């Protein structure tokens, strides 16, 4: 993708991924990579920050003889995601109005 996507969109994608089902960091990275270029070293600080902000909670579960850390959306995370989704729709509509000549971008 050739467009700068920003931290708020990354937060929304991570929270959306965790909303579907509890999931682990590598899987989140793979899903977000379908939309934007991101490395695991970029994603893990985002996961830690969202956890610190109360948007995600974690638990460990054994997988193939190793512990895997899973991330689950909290109520605060669901509220944050709802706000980010509303912001995205407003932003997208303004971009579409200009880029696709669909009216006034106010």
C-alpha positions in Angstrom: 0.0 0.0 0.0 1.4 3.4 -1.0 -0.5 5.4 1.6 0.7 6.4 5.1 -1.6 4.7 7.5 -0.7 6.0 11.0 -0.8 4.7 14.5 -4.5 5.1 15.0 -5.3 2.8 12.1 -2.7 0.3 13.4 -4.4 0.3 16.9 -7.8 -0.2 15.2 -6.5 -3.2 13.2 -4.9 -4.8 16.2 -8.0 -4.3 18.4 -10.3 -5.6 15.5 -8.1 -8.7 15.2 -8.3 -9.3 19.0 -12.1 -8.7 19.0 -12.7 -11.7 16.7 -11.1 -14.1 19.1 -8.2 -14.2 21.6 -5.0 -14.4 19.4 -1.3 -14.3 19.7 1.2 -11.7 18.5 2.6 -13.5 15.4 -1.0 -14.1 14.1 -1.9 -10.5 14.7 1.2 -9.5 12.7 0.2 -11.8 9.8 -3.3 -10.4 9.7 -2.1 -6.7 9.9 0.4 -7.4 7.1 -2.4 -8.0 4.7 -3.1 -4.3 5.0 0.2 -2.6 5.7 3.9 -3.4 6.0 4.8 -4.0 9.6 7.3 -6.1 11.5 6.9 -8.0 14.7 9.4 -5.6 16.3 7.0 -2.8 15.5 3.9 -4.6 16.6 4.9 -5.8 20.1 5.4 -2.3 21.5 1.8 -1.5 20.2 0.5 -4.6 21.9 2.2 -3.7 25.2 0.9 -0.1 25.0 -2.7 -1.3 24.3 -2.3 -3.7 27.3 -1.1 -0.9 29.5 -4.0 1.3 28.4 -6.4 -1.5 29.4 -7.5 -2.3 25.9 -6.1 -5.8 25.9 -5.5 -8.4 28.5 -3.1 -11.3 28.1 -2.9 -14.9 29.2 -0.3 -17.7 28.4 -1.2 -21.0 27.0 1.0 -23.9 26.1 1.4 -24.7 22.4 3.8 -27.3 21.1 5.7 -27.4 24.3 6.1 -23.7 24.6 4.1 -20.9 26.2 2.2 -18.7 23.8 0.9 -15.3 24.9 -2.6 -14.6 23.8 -4.3 -11.2 23.6 -8.0 -10.7 24.4 -10.0 -7.5 23.9 -11.3 -5.9 27.2 -14.4 -3.8 27.6 -12.2 -0.7 27.4 -10.7 -2.0 24.2 -14.2 -2.6 22.8 -15.1 1.1 23.6 -11.8 2.3 22.1 -12.4 0.2 19.0 -15.9 1.6 18.5 -14.5 5.1 18.7 -11.7 4.3 16.3 -14.2 2.8 13.8 -16.4 5.8 14.0 -13.4 8.1 13.4 -12.4 5.9 10.5 -15.8 6.1 8.8 -15.7 9.9 9.1 -12.1 10.1 7.8 -12.8 7.7 4.9 -15.9 9.7 3.9 -13.8 12.9 3.7 -11.1 11.2 1.7 -13.7 9.7 -0.7 -15.3 13.1 -1.1 -12.1 14.5 -2.4 -10.3 11.6 -4.0 -13.3 10.1 -5.7 -15.1 13.4 -6.3 -18.1 12.3 -4.3 -19.0 15.7 -2.9 -17.9 18.2 -0.3 -15.3 17.0 2.3 -16.7 19.0 5.2 
